[in-house]
């Protein structure tokens, strides 16, 4: 069967088919039957498979770290769908690199199993009790850590956290499962494993430590002290633009001759900066391009403040103007001009540079990546969960700018655009579907803010005391009035002309 036939009869992805895949598609050259698990990863979305799992796959391609294979896990009922898809294809993943210069495809095999999805997480707990599991890693999104927006600590009043505190052997959450497994490891005389957050949170390891230790303390203070002393929670910075998988991506992988139920597309760029603090060893990620350092904070701050915040600068304006993708936002003169002015004048002054890369150079790299037309990264995906993303990616810069008497006009407009978007309609009158875990509340407050802008900033769970800062409050009110009376383009133009 030639490649043309395969394009019409894609081959079901599985171990048995690896040698029969179309020519030019890279595949595992290692014996997957000899892999042994060393990592359990919770949250098997596209990003993990394009990023952390890829780095491990590259090591295995060089004959290294075969005892660090990944077992997948999930704690939400909807994870069962992905589990079924991946188990049906032996946990193999097709990664398609999209770049204006061309497309390339590889199949990765570093994941070897996916645990059952259970209300009490018993399979997950029993798996990570095994001392062969030395790392439990997570991608559960920025909003998945049960952070109290006021204190920054664990939201111990949340019903899920309360359940786990009162039912520590049958937990609902990933963190409850981690605590339960660490209790059993301690009691059996096994060492603590490393908890490794791979989410876009500044100080993600510190946040994971705080969440796990605080949850343990609610039911077993001695266990909490043991985890805090013996566990490791390295900070890290992760970066790769990985769009959601939809009909276009499924069609693309079929055209390549592969029947993959969950293919992943990604840009031609990856970065992983890791604090080298592990309890029981780690794969040699530095051998395949990851950066191991004691100064993750500067890298993550640069990325979060320029790239992640930049995504929000673009996406809310793009949603209001019915512009479907991030690359098309970068191609829109009004939005791109707004993006560049906010970045240069209001964000870059508060970014600490890292070795061999200035903030200006990093911004140029980000602009190029955002402008890649081959990456169909939707404004809707990027705008999702603004209640976590604005809080983590933008508010710290606003606070720094106010403390330094810097300009905040553009940042206030970014927040006004988010508020306007959360009202739930685009400027062409079309409806914006729910796009945040707190959408109903946000929509209600956004409707109030149309006539009383201060109502939006009074959401102290996101803004703290920013409503009491007259400079920011006045700038925000100005932009809200412009957005509702003159529209998004008028507001963007007025800002870029100032």
Secondary structure, 3 states (H helix, E strand, C coil): CCHHHHHHCCEECCHHHHHHCCCCCECCCCCHHHCCEEEEEECCCHHHHHCHHHHHHHHHHCCCCCCCEEEEECCCCCHHHHHHHHHCCCCCEEEEEEECCEEEEEEECCEEEECCCCCCCHHHHHHHHCCCCCEEEECCCHHHCCECCCCCCECCCCHHHHHHHHCCCCCCCHHHHHHHHHHHHHHHCCCCCEEEECCCCCCHHHHHHHHHHHHHHCCCHHHHHHHHHHCECCCEEEECCCCCCCHHHHHHHHHCCEECCCCEEECCCCEEEEECCCCCCCCCHHHHCCEEECCHHHHHHHHHHHHHHHHHHHHHHHHHCCCCEHHHHHCCHHHHHHHHHHHHHHHHHHCCCECCECHHHHHHHHHHHHCCCCCCCEHHHHHCCHHHHHHHHCHHHHHHHHHCCCCCHHHHHHHHHHHHHHCCECCCCCECCCCCCCHHHHHHHHHHHCCCCHHHHCCHHHHCCHHHCHHHHHHHHHHHHHHHHCCHHHHHHHHHHC
